[in-house]
Amino acid sequence: MSDVLGRWWRAFKRFWHSRDALVYLSFVLLATIIWFTNAFSTRREVTIIMPVTYTHIPDDYIFATPPTDHVRVSVEDEGIDLFRNRKRRYTLAIDMTDYIHGEEGTFMIPMDEVRTVIVQQLVGDAGLAAFAPEVLTGTYTRQHEKTVPVVYTGQVKPAAQHQLCGEVAILPRVASVYGTEQDLAGVEQVETAWTDFEGVQDTFVTRLPLIAPKGLRVVPDSVSMQVIAEQFTERAMQLPICAPDLSSEGQVLHLFPSQVTVTFRVGTAWFNKVSEGDLEAYVELPQDGTDHLGVQVTNRNPHITHIRVKPEEVEYLIENYDSHSDGGSAAAVQAH
């Protein structure tokens, strides 16, 4: 067996180094050129699947039965143009402006219009051989509308040493829901798809899809979400405690102490812009049997977060004033 292979190999080397090999390769190359020339100059037919989209549909209309979503198109062309048509991505956009009206009905896109839209998509000198279906049909119906708020679902976590500035902003804040009156009765809001964002440290903007309730249509189908994060530092302020005015009842409410220390986080860019007007410490009217009053803080600055108060409770004293006939007054004190 090895002797046979050896003889074949020596014969192949003799042929490869002879003039016959060059002649052979020349004929192979010429035949290849002739084949490609014939292939690219011959008109052939190829089938293309074109998806169909329906445009300019009024928001309050839906398809009662799903219309045709693709058309099979047979195209004739030659050479490289045939390859280009086969690889190109097509979309047949059907304008529904003139086909939807009234409360409900059936539409029919005639063959001539479908043909025109297909031909406009073809490249080069391609010819349209056939397409199916030749007529696009479907049914539609008009829906009731209800406007509901958009609710963000998910969580946003700022990066280390950062905080969120204000709430998550959603635009638009409302959406229109379309469906039957019965289906819309139980819809009070539309939620975004659940998202989880971590490590946010600057202004972050993205789009979120809206989840349409089953059998209903939501417009728009997505909303813009904006989150602002900023690096923070801590700051402390001394604030007087605002007490309720009891003068109409002939009383004065005294607090001990009368001011508190408020510690909070604030964005570094806003550190020197915070003023006492951004925060207000206050107590509410004492209830019977209450020995101490809890201190609460009103925050008017969205850049201020994580507020802590010290002390959290204060003692109080109510002073009563009784008028006398001589015009003077006597004070009675209730200590707590």
Phi, psi and omega in degrees: 000319180293328178293321179295314179296324179294320178294320178297318182295320179292325179291322179296320179293322178295320180292317184297328181266008179259171179291338181297326180295317179297320178295319181297313181295326178296318180292323178297315180297318180296318179296322178296317178298316180297321181295314179295321178298316179293320181295318183280344180261354181265131178284129180233171182239138179223149180258131182239137175264118180250115176292149183249131172240145181249120186251166178057043175270124179305145185301329185268017176241146173225162176279123178288324173235135182299126178282174179302131183254000176201158178231134176270120186242128175262123185241137175253131178196180182225155173060218186293332179296324178296318178296319180297318179294325182289325184271345183288146177270125183248153170214122178269109180265115181258119179282119185263011184306315186268005187244353180241122178196158182080184183283325179198165180171187179238134178250156179216117177271114186294162184299320183298321180290320178298318179299316181299316180296322180293312183300323179296340181273337187288153183255143175066221183261026181298142178247143180274116181273313181193164174206153181210139356288155183277337180233132179260127182228164177178172178240153181221162177211153180270143185246160171282159183237143176217131179262126183227158178287153175264131183243128178281132175239125181149193178216146179235122181245121178288162176291169179302140181063024176234160177219157177280139179260101181080190182272165173295126182265127179242128177226129354287162182276346180231160178220156177261131179248133183241135179176191178288157181300324180292317181291327182285340186300326183265006182263117180248344180199165175237133183256150173281162172296146182295131179226153180225108181248128180236153176073027180286129182223013178204191175291126185235122182233134177207173176249140182238132175289149175263142180270112180281131174303150184304129177082002182242162179242137182243133178229124358285169181269358176208160181227164177267137179241133178231132177231136177244124176241149181214152177289141186239164170220171180255149179216152179235145179221148172267124182236137172289150179267125177279124181253151178299145178274115181251017184297329180294339179257009180070033183227160174227134180258117178257141182243145179225110356285170182264000176216161182228164174260123180251121178250139185205166172264144178211146178301143183301326180289342183252005186304313183273000181260352180285134178233169179297336179290346179283336183231147177220122175266138183207162172234157178260168181305136180292146176262158181302134178084001180272126180269331182229157178246129177285136180270129177243159183230131173264128182250121180253005184241116182293345179276354180260128180220174175050059182278133175233143183240139177220121356284159179280338178226150178229157174274162182217163179217131178253125181251123180261142178242124178249126180280143177249165182293336180276008177090349179278185180216151178238142184254135173242129186252137172245107182268147178222000000 
